[in-house]
Amino acid sequence: MTTTAELAPFRFFDLQVVRTRRLGPSMVRVTFGGEALRDFAAGGRDQSLSLFLPHPGQDTPLVPVADDGDLYATLGAWRAMPEDVRAVMRSYTVREQRRVPGGEGEMDVDFAVHDDGGPACRWALQAAPGHRVTVLGPAVADNTAVRFRPPADTDWVLIWADETALPAAAAILEWLPSGTKAQVWIEVPHTEDRLDLRTGADARITWLVRAEGAPSALEAVSAAELPEGAGYAWIAGESGSVKALRRHLVRERELDRRRVTFVGYWKRGLSEDGLREEPATDEAADM
């Protein structure tokens, strides 16, 4: 259950599209601006937010924000609205926030897109300057929506991400301290989806391109020789791959499960709404 303490650093922000840019066949970057960004405070790494989007034909997303900004009241009123009227809500990563002294700055969100995508994918493909959104995001940088938190004694880092988690992995690589040992696997659909990833870390980055017949996430990681010392793993993307990798790292590589951060961004055959409605499972029992 989400507690009041967990919600306290978060609030609603009204933003608008500044520009869009196609990064590759499977990725669109949407840059947002707006006066509200003065108070937005991304914590970097895999900082997540909730993006509320309008339905086709609506100028703005319908989110009944309470006068006092109460998150519980707002989310309760939003859920009570008809699904075809209330704003579409999806979770995304802040790829980058750029602050301007005395100004509002900008924020980038990268969208994984494909031909049979859902409402957020369709919105991103048609986004244009001036289009409006509402965001539930952080007002303080140290917040619970940042999941990548390696322990202080970490000697090396393992990262696996598919295209949906690529923006988070890219931001994490930029955040890693110079010289940090990192082994990274990024799974994408097409050769042209490879991006130039900036990092000061001592990172070995392997692109797993499905169109080129790349091995699965589990096959690739299982075949790798991992460094000695205390490791920390961050794995995110399709939940079936995430679950298989976590099991491998804990059971076969004997990585302490407390040193594995895992996030199922999506599940094959389910929308984000469907994934959210799935009953919670006892992950420990799977180990």
Disulfide bonds with the S-S distance in Angstrom:
none
